């Protein structure tokens, strides 16, 4: 697998809907034993392979932050097997700038706030475990209490009202774990 196709596979996995997302940071995808060359285009124009001068690159990157992008949408649903040579259009964004409401079903009181504003507030080892367990089945009473506690600690009320209930709070945590962090 070429580095380019591996990065595309990794990017595709990172942008998967939360119910299809792996609990692992990196998932290795077996694409067969023969070399696969990706044909990547931007606005219909092929992007060729370029040789980079590492010394010049080092001088530029030293004083600039690394900007991570996440796939927000793609023309083929994530996880769908496609024939070799299929064109997939992807929409990428800087995850920190994304409003939580870009994902439907998040807590209504947070939908206009960004991932950057909320990731550190809500995501911790306990909420990561809740999100992981929720991918495997219904929430336990203890997990619901963990969600309500973390939201209460951040002055966001979780009620029985649709859009402000435990399901919306969980979807907010899923969104943040998918698009937040590094």
N, C-alpha and C positions, 0 to 999 in steps of 0.2 A: 504494500500500500504506500503510495507517495505521501509525503508530509502534507501536501496540499489537500489530498482527498481525506486523510485522517482528520485534519483540522475542520474540514467541512462536515465530516461525520460527527465529530465532537461538537461543533456548533449546532448541528441539527438536533443532537440529543439535548444540549443545554437549553434549546428553545422549545422543547416538547411540552405539550400541555401537562399540567401538574399530575394528572392521573396516569400519565405514561412515563413520567420522569423517573429515572433510576435513582436509587439512594446513594449511588457512587458518584464521585466527582468526575471520574473518567470511565467511560465504558468503551472497551475495545470491540470493534465490529469486524468480523471476519468477512472479507469481500472476495475471497477466493485466492488461488495461488498465483494467478497471472497478474501482471502489473496493469493497473487501471490509471489512465491519464484523464484528469478532469479537464473539461473544456469550460472554463469560466468566462462569462461575458458580463460587461457592464454596458447597459443601454444598447445591447445587441452587438457590441464590438468586442471581439475576443481579447482577453487580457493574457498577454504572453508571459513567458517566464523571463525574469530579469535577474541579472547578477548584481548583487549588492556589495558596495565597498564598505566593509565593516568599520573601518576607521572613521569614515565620514558619518556613518550612522551613529556610532558611539558619541561623537561630538554633538549631534543633534538631540539624541535621546537623553543625555545626561541632565539637561535642565528642563525637560518636558515630562509631564506625567504620562504614564502609559494609559491609554484610553481603551477600556474594554467595551466591546459591543455584544449585544445579545440579539438572537433572531427573535423578532416579535411576531412575524407572520410568514407563512410560506405557502406557495401555490399547491403543494401536495401535502396532505395531513401528515404530521410526524408519525413515523413508524409504519407508513404504508410502503410495501415493497414496490419498486418500480423497475422497469427494464433498464439495462445499461444504456446510457445515451439519453435518458429522459432529462429534459430541461426543467429545473425547479427554480422559480423566482423566490427570492428571500427578501424580507424587509428587516433591516437591522436598525437598532437604536442604541444610544447610550443608556444603559439601564438606570443609572442614578437620576436621570431627568424624566423618566417615565412616571406619569401620574398613576397611582394604584388603580384608578378607574379604567385604565386601558384593558384590564381584565374584568369581564362582567362577573357580578356576584360578590365583589369585595364589600366590606363594611361601608355603608353610605357616608358615615362621618369622615372617612379617610380617602374617599375616591379622588379628591382634587389634590391631595398631597403626593409628594414624590417618593420613589423608592429610597432615595438618599436620605430624606427626612425621617423615614420610618424603619429602615432595616435594623439599625443598632438598637432602636427602642423595643422592637418586638421579637427579634430573632436571637435566641440563645440556645444552649444545648437542650433545655427542656422543651422548647417549642419545636425544635428540629425533630426531636423524638416523637412528638405528637403528630407532626406532619407525616413522618415516616409510617407510623402506625395507622394513621387515617387512610393511607394509600392501600392498606391491606384489608380494611374493613371498617365497620362503624366505630365511632368514638366511644370510649368507656366514660363512665361518670367522672373518673379521676382526670382524664384528658380534657373533658369539658370544663372542669374546675380550673385546670391549668390555663386554658384559654381565657376564661373569664377573669382570672387573677391577673394575667399579664396585661390584658386590656384595661382593667380597673387601675392597675399601677400606672398606666399611661393616660389616665383620664378619658378613656373611651368606653362608653357604656355598651354592654352586650345585653340585649333584652330579648323578648319573644317576638318582637316586631320583625317581619321579613326585611332583609337588608341590614338589620342591626342585630341579628340573632347569631347563635353559635356557628351556623353554617357560613354566614358571611364573614365572621371572624376567622374561621378556618381557611376560607378561600383567600383572605387577606394574607394569612401566614404562608399559604402555598405560593401566592404571587411573589411575596417577598423572598422566599427561599429560592424560587426559580430565577428571578431577575436581580436579586441583591447580592451583595458580597463580592468577593473577587474570585 
